Amino acid sequence: MSTNVIINGQQAPAAPTLIAVHSNQWSTSICGCFDDLQVCCFAYWCFPCFACSTTSEFGECFCLPLLDVLWTTLQLVSFPTCTPPVSMAMRVAVRNRYGIQGDMSGDCVYATFCNICSWCQMAREIKRRSHTLTVINAQPTMMASQPMIVTSQPGVAVSQPMVSSISTQGVLTSRIM
């Protein structure tokens, strides 16, 4: 839908169209590395730093993903568990904060079998949803039928005393101009 605006016989430039979509789905797929190559490369070349950075951008403790390194060590030594707990918790937290549909069983599968891809998907989601968009319309507007009035100082409303002429006793009232 477009609207043509004519000012002083000339067509005004079209204003940009802005569409904000709040979805209950992930904005990229689990294998959507080509949607943001910078995120993918950072995760591939230095995954611990990437996970710490992503956690920090989400607002959690920077060193939290390092507990998954401890998880890996414990898994090799004594506790045969499957799912990295911090990766799983972060995925659930991102999904809950942004209202993304899903369940913990899906989060468990992604955190266990596609851990790096899962972190990349979370990082892309945090990056896309955390940017606030501010639109400022700086185009001057002028109405043709009324002159433009510019004031240098804001006006102040002051209450001034007024003598009422209705009463014979001279009651003093105040009126705001």
C-alpha positions in Angstrom: 0.0 0.0 0.0 1.5 3.3 -1.0 0.4 6.8 -0.6 1.4 9.7 -2.8 1.9 13.0 -0.9 1.9 16.2 -2.9 3.4 19.3 -1.3 3.4 22.6 -3.3 2.7 20.9 -6.5 5.7 18.5 -6.1 5.6 14.9 -5.0 7.2 14.3 -1.6 9.8 11.5 -1.3 8.3 8.2 -0.1 8.9 7.4 3.6 10.7 4.2 4.3 8.5 1.2 5.2 9.3 -0.4 8.5 7.9 -3.8 9.4 8.6 -5.3 12.8 7.9 -9.0 13.2 7.8 -10.8 16.5 7.8 -14.5 15.8 7.5 -17.5 18.0 10.0 -19.4 15.8 13.8 -19.3 15.5 14.8 -16.6 13.0 17.3 -19.0 11.4 17.6 -22.8 11.2 20.0 -24.9 13.2 22.2 -25.2 10.0 21.8 -21.5 9.0 25.5 -20.7 9.2 25.4 -18.8 5.9 22.9 -16.4 7.4 25.8 -14.9 9.5 29.2 -16.1 8.5 31.0 -14.0 11.1 29.2 -16.0 13.9 29.9 -19.3 12.2 33.6 -18.6 11.7 34.1 -17.3 15.3 32.4 -20.5 16.7 34.5 -22.8 14.4 37.9 -21.2 15.2 37.5 -20.5 18.9 34.4 -22.2 20.3 35.1 -21.6 24.0 35.6 -17.8 23.4 32.5 -17.8 21.2 30.3 -19.5 23.8 31.6 -17.1 26.5 30.9 -14.1 24.3 27.4 -15.3 23.4 26.6 -15.9 27.1 27.8 -12.5 28.0 25.7 -10.8 25.2 22.7 -12.7 26.6 23.3 -11.1 30.0 24.7 -14.1 31.9 28.1 -14.7 33.5 30.9 -14.6 30.9 32.6 -17.8 32.3 29.4 -19.9 32.5 30.2 -22.0 29.3 33.5 -23.1 30.8 31.5 -25.3 33.1 30.8 -27.5 30.0 34.6 -28.1 29.8 34.4 -29.4 33.3 31.4 -31.5 32.2 33.4 -33.0 29.4 36.3 -33.9 31.8 33.9 -35.5 34.3 32.2 -37.4 31.5 35.6 -38.9 30.4 36.6 -39.8 34.0 33.5 -41.0 35.9 30.0 -39.7 35.1 28.7 -41.0 31.7 26.2 -38.2 31.0 25.3 -37.0 27.5 24.0 -33.5 27.5 26.2 -30.5 28.3 24.3 -28.8 31.1 25.2 -25.1 30.3 24.5 -25.5 26.6 21.1 -27.0 27.4 20.3 -24.3 30.0 21.3 -21.5 27.6 19.2 -22.9 24.8 16.2 -23.2 27.1 16.8 -19.6 28.5 17.0 -18.1 25.0 13.9 -19.9 23.9 12.0 -18.8 26.9 13.2 -15.1 26.8 12.2 -14.6 23.2 9.0 -16.8 23.3 10.2 -19.3 20.8 8.2 -22.5 20.5 9.8 -25.7 21.4 10.4 -28.1 24.3 13.3 -29.3 26.5 13.5 -32.6 24.6 14.4 -30.8 21.4 16.8 -28.5 23.3 18.4 -31.6 24.7 18.9 -33.2 21.3 20.4 -30.0 19.8 22.7 -29.4 22.7 23.9 -33.0 22.7 24.4 -33.8 19.0 24.7 -30.3 17.4 26.3 -28.3 20.1 28.3 -25.8 18.0 25.4 -25.3 15.6 23.0 -24.8 18.5 25.3 -22.1 20.0 25.5 -20.4 16.6 21.7 -20.4 16.3 21.4 -18.9 19.8 24.0 -16.2 18.9 22.2 -15.3 15.7 18.9 -15.1 17.6 20.4 -12.9 20.4 22.0 -10.7 17.8 18.8 -10.2 15.8 16.4 -9.8 18.7 18.5 -7.6 21.0 19.0 -4.7 18.5 16.6 -1.9 19.3 15.5 0.0 16.3 14.9 3.8 16.6 13.3 5.6 13.7 13.5 9.4 13.7 11.6 11.3 11.0 13.8 14.3 10.4 11.8 15.6 7.5 10.5 19.2 8.0 6.7 19.5 7.8 5.0 22.7 6.9 1.3 23.5 6.6 0.6 25.8 3.7 -2.4 27.5 5.2 -0.8 28.5 8.5 2.4 30.5 9.1 5.2 28.8 11.0 5.7 30.2 14.5 9.0 29.8 16.2 9.5 30.5 19.9 12.8 30.7 21.7 11.6 30.0 25.2 8.8 27.9 26.5 5.8 29.7 27.9 5.0 29.4 31.6 1.4 29.3 32.9 1.2 31.6 35.9 -1.8 31.9 38.2 -2.9 35.6 38.5 -5.3 37.0 41.1 -8.6 38.2 39.8 -11.3 40.2 41.5 -14.7 38.7 40.9 -17.3 41.4 39.9 -20.3 39.1 40.7 -19.9 39.2 44.5 -20.5 42.5 46.3 -17.9 41.4 48.9 -15.0 41.4 46.5 -13.9 37.8 46.7 -10.4 37.2 45.4 -10.1 34.2 43.1 -7.2 32.9 40.9 -7.4 32.0 37.2 -4.7 30.3 35.1 -4.1 31.9 31.8 
